Amino acid sequence: MAAPAPGGPGAAASAALDELSRNLTYGALGAGNGSLSGAWYRRNQIHLFGVLLAILGNLVISISLNIQKYSHLQLAHQEHPRPYFKSVLWWGSIVLMAVGETGNFAAYGFAPITLIAPLGCMSVTGSAIISVMFLKENLRASDLLGMTLAFAGTYLLVNFAPNITQDISARTVQYYFVGWQFMTYGILEILIFCILLYFHKRKGIKHIAILLTLVALLASLTVISVKAVSGMITFSVTDKMQLTYPIFYIMFIIMIASCVFQVKLLNQATKLYSTATVVPVNHTFFTISAIIAGTIFYQEFLGAAFLTIFIYLFGCFLSFLGVVLVTRNREKEHLPQSYIDFGHVPGKQMLDKIQPDSNGLSYGTLPDGSDSTKSPSGEKKEV
């Protein structure tokens, strides 16, 4: 068969097929080829170092959360409990939390956002494993299935995430910051944020989707700025000083401000909804927001093949499903019974204990539905 004429439509199609085959060939060059070969690992050692930092950081965070929980349980069983901030265990957990977050922060300097952000599922699954081992919590079948799915999703994410390697210098960040892609994305994000904030503040709508969407919109700015700050610090250590550029401090301020407002909104969500509901939804929204931010700002999927992107997204889906299964109904096992014992209220002494019927219409009221009570002589008195 004759070769296609140079510059003709056949040549363009041939070039596209060659590029596709390179992206899908294990061990071949190309962004996001999902290779499992030794050559792939040699080319992506710097990414794997970032992955290792992120996984270790999330596991350390899991340990710190369980130590915090253990310290609170210890204090609750004391006859005269001290404030939690006077506990050595509690402070130890705070130090470990700082170490874990530092590992996560450093990971963004070595690997793409689209690779590091979804690894937050390791914190949830790691916490479930540690709580079973050290806090003697029950290991359920859904936990095992969820952990399996999360690990499978993580494996796919690591192998099929974008292989793009960027040196994050101040000039690179400036170039992306004023690009039309980020400008368009930033304007849309500000509009959506203002609309949702209006419904949340002025209309008083406290739905979990609105609260956590606000958190996710802020999180997209957080991951962009964290990668910029971490990348510029890494570039300063390995190549040329970048901390003298104004863009470094602009991104640093964005990082701190977005983190503070994220925490504030997330605290509101945890006050209104159970942790078992907030954790999986927040993980899903955060990861999607981070992937979109990395794709638009740092163009991390540029040149990636369709099949690679599909398998990567499937890995994200598996990790989301794993987190949902691990956190599902977990808090219900620890909810206290609705049992009121007035004998344990300081200053109150009663011989009887009251157990209201949660299924009855009079739950939370007097049996006859009135606001009156009987005196010792049998006469009703208005309360």
C-alpha positions as CSV (number, residue, x, y, z in Angstrom):
1,M,0.0,0.0,0.0
2,A,1.4,3.4,-0.9
3,A,2.3,5.8,1.9
4,P,-0.1,8.8,2.3
5,A,0.9,12.0,0.6
6,P,2.7,14.4,2.9
7,G,0.4,17.1,4.1
8,G,-2.8,15.3,3.0
9,P,-5.7,14.0,5.2
10,G,-4.2,10.6,5.2
11,A,-1.0,11.9,6.7
12,A,-2.9,13.7,9.5
13,A,-4.9,10.6,10.3
14,S,-1.7,8.5,10.4
15,A,0.0,11.0,12.7
16,A,-3.0,11.0,15.0
17,L,-3.0,7.2,15.1
18,D,0.8,7.1,15.8
19,E,0.3,9.6,18.7
20,L,-2.6,7.5,20.1
21,S,-0.5,4.3,19.9
22,R,2.4,5.9,21.6
23,N,0.1,7.1,24.5
24,L,-1.4,3.6,24.9
25,T,1.9,1.6,24.5
26,Y,3.3,0.4,27.8
27,G,6.8,1.8,28.3
28,A,6.5,4.3,25.4
29,L,6.9,8.1,25.7
30,G,3.8,10.2,26.0
31,A,1.8,12.0,28.6
32,G,-0.4,9.8,30.8
33,N,0.4,6.4,29.1
34,G,-0.5,4.4,32.1
35,S,2.6,2.2,31.8
36,L,3.6,-0.5,34.2
37,S,7.0,-1.2,32.8
38,G,10.4,-0.5,34.4
39,A,11.0,2.4,31.9
40,W,7.8,4.0,33.2
41,Y,9.0,3.9,36.8
42,R,12.4,5.3,35.8
43,R,10.8,8.2,34.1
44,N,8.4,8.8,37.0
45,Q,10.6,8.4,40.0
46,I,9.9,12.0,41.0
47,H,6.1,11.4,40.8
48,L,6.4,8.3,42.8
49,F,8.3,10.2,45.5
50,G,5.4,12.6,45.7
51,V,2.9,9.7,45.9
52,L,4.9,8.2,48.7
53,L,4.9,11.5,50.6
54,A,1.2,11.8,50.1
55,I,0.4,8.3,51.3
56,L,2.7,8.5,54.3
57,G,1.2,11.9,55.1
58,N,-2.4,10.6,55.0
59,L,-1.5,7.6,57.1
60,V,0.2,9.9,59.7
61,I,-3.0,12.0,59.7
62,S,-5.1,8.8,60.3
63,I,-2.9,7.9,63.3
64,S,-3.2,11.4,64.7
65,L,-7.0,11.4,64.4
66,N,-7.2,8.0,66.2
67,I,-4.8,9.3,69.0
68,Q,-7.1,12.3,69.4
69,K,-10.1,10.1,69.7
70,Y,-8.3,7.8,72.2
71,S,-7.2,10.8,74.3
72,H,-10.8,12.1,74.4
73,L,-12.1,8.7,75.4
74,Q,-9.5,8.5,78.2
75,L,-10.5,11.9,79.5
76,A,-14.2,11.0,79.4
77,H,-13.6,8.0,81.7
78,Q,-11.8,10.1,84.3
79,E,-13.7,11.1,87.5
80,H,-12.4,14.6,87.2
81,P,-11.5,15.1,83.5
82,R,-9.0,17.7,82.6
83,P,-9.4,20.0,79.6
84,Y,-8.3,18.1,76.4
85,F,-5.6,20.7,75.6
86,K,-3.8,19.7,78.8
87,S,-3.4,16.1,77.6
88,V,0.0,15.0,76.4
89,L,-1.6,12.5,74.0
90,W,-3.8,15.3,72.5
91,W,-0.7,17.5,71.8
92,G,1.1,14.5,70.4
93,S,-1.8,14.0,67.9
94,I,-1.6,17.6,66.9
95,V,2.2,17.3,66.2
96,L,1.5,14.2,64.1
97,M,-1.3,16.1,62.2
98,A,1.2,18.8,61.4
99,V,3.7,16.3,60.1
100,G,1.1,14.6,57.9
101,E,-0.1,17.9,56.4
102,T,3.5,18.8,55.8
103,G,4.0,15.6,53.8
104,N,0.9,16.3,51.8
105,F,2.1,19.9,51.2
106,A,5.5,18.7,50.0
107,A,3.9,16.0,47.7
108,Y,2.4,18.7,45.5
109,G,5.9,20.0,44.7
110,F,6.8,16.6,43.2
111,A,3.7,15.3,41.5
112,P,0.6,16.6,39.6
113,I,-2.5,17.7,41.5
114,T,-4.5,15.1,39.7
115,L,-2.3,12.4,41.2
116,I,-2.0,13.7,44.8
117,A,-5.5,15.0,45.5
118,P,-7.4,11.6,45.1
119,L,-5.0,10.0,47.5
120,G,-6.9,11.5,50.4
121,C,-8.9,8.3,50.4
122,M,-5.9,6.7,52.1
123,S,-6.5,8.8,55.2
124,V,-10.1,7.5,55.5
125,T,-9.2,3.8,54.9
126,G,-6.1,4.1,57.1
127,S,-8.2,5.5,59.9
128,A,-10.6,2.6,59.7
129,I,-7.8,0.1,59.9
130,I,-6.1,1.8,62.8
131,S,-9.4,2.2,64.7
132,V,-10.0,-1.6,64.4
133,M,-6.5,-2.4,65.6
134,F,-6.1,0.0,68.5
135,L,-9.6,1.3,69.5
136,K,-11.1,-2.2,69.1
137,E,-13.9,-1.0,66.8
138,N,-15.9,-3.5,64.8
139,L,-14.6,-4.6,61.4
140,R,-17.6,-4.9,59.1
141,A,-17.9,-6.5,55.7
142,S,-18.5,-3.1,54.1
143,D,-15.2,-1.9,55.6
144,L,-13.3,-4.8,53.9
145,L,-15.1,-4.2,50.6
146,G,-14.5,-0.4,50.8
147,M,-10.8,-0.8,51.6
148,T,-10.4,-3.2,48.7
149,L,-12.1,-0.8,46.3
150,A,-10.1,2.2,47.6
151,F,-6.8,0.3,47.2
152,A,-7.8,-0.8,43.7
153,G,-8.7,2.8,42.8
154,T,-5.5,4.1,44.2
155,Y,-3.5,1.6,42.1
156,L,-5.3,2.7,38.9
157,L,-4.8,6.4,39.9
158,V,-1.1,6.0,40.4
159,N,-0.6,4.1,37.1
160,F,-2.9,6.1,34.9
161,A,-2.6,9.7,36.3
162,P,-0.9,12.2,34.0
163,N,2.8,11.6,33.6
164,I,3.5,15.3,32.8
165,T,6.5,16.7,34.6
166,Q,6.7,20.4,35.2
167,D,9.3,22.7,36.9
168,I,7.1,25.1,38.9
169,S,9.0,28.3,38.7
170,A,7.6,31.8,39.4
171,R,7.5,32.6,35.7
172,T,5.5,29.4,35.0
173,V,3.0,30.3,37.7
174,Q,2.6,33.8,36.3
175,Y,2.1,32.5,32.8
176,Y,-0.7,30.1,34.0
177,F,-2.2,32.8,36.3
178,V,-2.9,35.3,33.5
179,G,-3.9,32.6,30.9
180,W,-7.3,32.8,29.4
181,Q,-8.1,29.3,30.7
182,F,-7.7,30.2,34.4
183,M,-9.3,33.7,33.9
184,T,-12.4,32.1,32.5
185,Y,-12.4,29.4,35.2
186,G,-11.8,32.0,37.9
187,I,-14.7,34.2,36.8
188,L,-17.1,31.2,36.6
189,E,-16.0,30.0,40.1
190,I,-16.5,33.4,41.6
191,L,-20.0,33.7,40.2
192,I,-21.0,30.2,41.4
193,F,-19.5,30.9,44.8
194,C,-21.3,34.2,45.2
195,I,-24.7,32.6,44.1
196,L,-24.3,29.7,46.6
197,L,-23.1,32.1,49.4
198,Y,-26.2,34.2,48.8
199,F,-28.6,31.2,49.2
200,H,-26.6,30.1,52.2
201,K,-26.4,33.4,54.1
202,R,-29.4,35.4,52.9
203,K,-31.9,32.6,52.3
204,G,-30.7,30.4,55.2
205,I,-30.3,27.3,53.1
206,K,-28.1,24.9,55.0
207,H,-28.1,21.9,52.6
208,I,-25.0,19.8,52.8
209,A,-24.5,20.0,49.0
210,I,-24.4,23.9,49.1
211,L,-22.0,23.9,52.1
212,L,-19.6,21.4,50.7
213,T,-19.7,22.9,47.2
214,L,-18.6,26.1,48.7
215,V,-15.8,24.2,50.4
216,A,-14.8,22.5,47.1
217,L,-14.7,25.8,45.2
218,L,-12.3,27.1,47.9
219,A,-10.4,23.9,47.7
220,S,-9.7,24.3,44.0
221,L,-7.9,27.6,44.9
222,T,-6.1,25.9,47.7
223,V,-4.6,23.1,45.6
224,I,-3.6,25.5,42.9
225,S,-1.8,27.8,45.4
226,V,-0.4,24.9,47.4
227,K,1.2,23.4,44.3
228,A,2.5,26.8,43.3
229,V,4.1,27.5,46.7
230,S,5.4,24.0,47.2
231,G,6.7,23.9,43.6
232,M,8.5,27.2,43.9
233,I,10.1,26.2,47.2
234,T,11.2,22.9,45.6
235,F,12.6,24.8,42.5
236,S,14.4,27.2,44.9
237,V,16.1,24.3,46.6
238,T,17.0,22.4,43.4
239,D,17.7,25.2,40.9
240,K,17.2,28.9,41.4
241,M,15.7,31.1,44.1
242,Q,12.1,31.9,43.4
243,L,11.0,33.4,46.8
244,T,11.9,36.9,45.6
245,Y,9.0,37.0,43.1
246,P,5.8,38.7,44.2
247,I,3.7,35.8,42.7
248,F,5.1,33.5,45.5
249,Y,3.5,35.7,48.2
250,I,0.3,36.2,46.3
251,M,-0.1,32.4,46.0
252,F,0.9,32.1,49.7
253,I,-1.9,34.5,50.8
254,I,-4.4,32.7,48.6
255,M,-3.4,29.4,50.1
256,I,-3.8,30.6,53.7
257,A,-7.1,32.6,53.1
258,S,-8.7,29.7,51.2
259,C,-7.7,27.2,53.9
260,V,-9.2,29.4,56.7
261,F,-12.6,29.8,55.0
262,Q,-12.6,26.1,54.0
263,V,-12.2,25.1,57.7
264,K,-14.9,27.5,58.8
265,L,-17.5,26.2,56.3
266,L,-16.5,22.6,56.9
267,N,-17.0,23.1,60.7
268,Q,-20.5,24.4,59.9
269,A,-21.2,21.2,57.9
270,T,-20.0,18.9,60.6
271,K,-22.2,20.7,63.2
272,L,-25.3,20.2,61.0
273,Y,-24.6,16.7,59.7
274,S,-22.9,13.6,60.9
275,T,-19.2,12.9,60.1
276,A,-20.3,9.7,58.3
277,T,-22.2,12.0,55.9
278,V,-19.7,14.8,55.6
279,V,-16.5,12.8,55.0
280,P,-17.5,10.9,51.8
281,V,-19.3,13.9,50.2
282,N,-16.4,16.2,51.1
283,H,-13.8,13.8,49.7
284,T,-15.7,13.4,46.5
285,F,-16.4,17.1,46.0
286,F,-12.8,18.1,46.9
287,T,-11.2,15.5,44.5
288,I,-13.4,16.5,41.6
289,S,-12.7,20.2,42.3
290,A,-8.9,19.5,42.5
291,I,-8.9,17.5,39.3
292,I,-10.7,20.3,37.4
293,A,-8.3,22.9,38.9
294,G,-5.2,20.8,37.9
295,T,-6.5,20.2,34.5
296,I,-7.4,23.9,33.8
297,F,-4.6,25.7,35.6
298,Y,-1.6,23.4,35.1
299,Q,-3.0,21.6,32.0
300,E,-2.1,18.2,33.4
301,F,-4.1,16.1,31.0
302,L,-2.7,17.8,27.9
303,G,-1.8,15.1,25.4
304,A,-3.3,12.2,27.4
305,A,-5.1,9.5,25.5
306,F,-8.8,9.0,26.0
307,L,-8.5,5.5,27.4
308,T,-5.9,6.7,30.0
309,I,-8.3,9.4,31.1
310,F,-11.2,6.9,31.3
311,I,-9.2,4.4,33.5
312,Y,-8.0,7.3,35.7
313,L,-11.6,8.5,36.2
314,F,-12.7,4.9,36.9
315,G,-10.0,4.7,39.6
316,C,-11.4,7.9,41.1
317,F,-14.9,6.4,41.1
318,L,-13.6,3.2,42.9
319,S,-11.9,5.4,45.6
320,F,-15.1,7.4,46.1
321,L,-17.1,4.2,46.5
322,G,-14.6,2.8,48.9
323,V,-14.8,5.9,51.1
324,V,-18.6,5.7,51.2
325,L,-18.6,2.1,52.2
326,V,-16.0,2.6,54.9
327,T,-17.8,5.5,56.5
328,R,-21.4,4.2,55.9
329,N,-23.4,4.0,59.2
330,R,-20.2,4.0,61.3
331,E,-21.4,6.7,63.7
332,K,-24.7,4.9,64.4
333,E,-22.8,2.2,66.2
334,H,-21.6,4.8,68.8
335,L,-24.7,6.9,69.2
336,P,-25.9,7.0,72.9
337,Q,-29.3,5.7,73.7
338,S,-32.1,8.2,74.2
339,Y,-32.2,7.4,77.9
340,I,-32.8,10.2,80.4
341,D,-31.7,9.6,84.0
342,F,-32.5,12.6,86.1
343,G,-30.7,10.9,89.0
344,H,-27.4,11.8,87.4
345,V,-28.2,15.5,86.9
346,P,-26.4,17.5,89.6
347,G,-28.9,18.9,92.1
348,K,-31.8,16.7,91.0
349,Q,-33.0,13.5,92.7
350,M,-35.8,11.3,91.4
351,L,-36.7,7.7,92.1
352,D,-38.0,7.0,88.7
353,K,-36.3,7.1,85.3
354,I,-38.0,8.4,82.2
355,Q,-37.7,6.6,78.9
356,P,-39.8,8.4,76.3
357,D,-41.2,6.5,73.4
358,S,-39.4,7.7,70.3
359,N,-42.1,6.2,68.1
360,G,-45.0,7.9,69.8
361,L,-46.7,11.1,69.0
362,S,-46.0,12.5,72.4
363,Y,-42.2,12.1,72.2
364,G,-40.7,15.2,73.9
365,T,-44.0,16.3,75.4
366,L,-46.2,15.3,78.3
367,P,-48.5,12.3,77.6
368,D,-51.6,14.4,77.3
369,G,-49.9,17.0,75.1
370,S,-50.6,19.8,77.6
371,D,-48.2,22.2,79.2
372,S,-49.3,21.4,82.7
373,T,-48.1,19.2,85.5
374,K,-49.6,17.7,88.6
375,S,-48.8,18.9,92.1
376,P,-48.3,16.3,94.9
377,S,-52.0,16.8,95.9
378,G,-53.1,15.7,92.4
379,E,-54.2,19.1,91.1
380,K,-53.0,20.3,87.7
381,K,-50.8,23.4,87.6
382,E,-49.9,25.3,84.5
383,V,-46.1,25.3,83.8
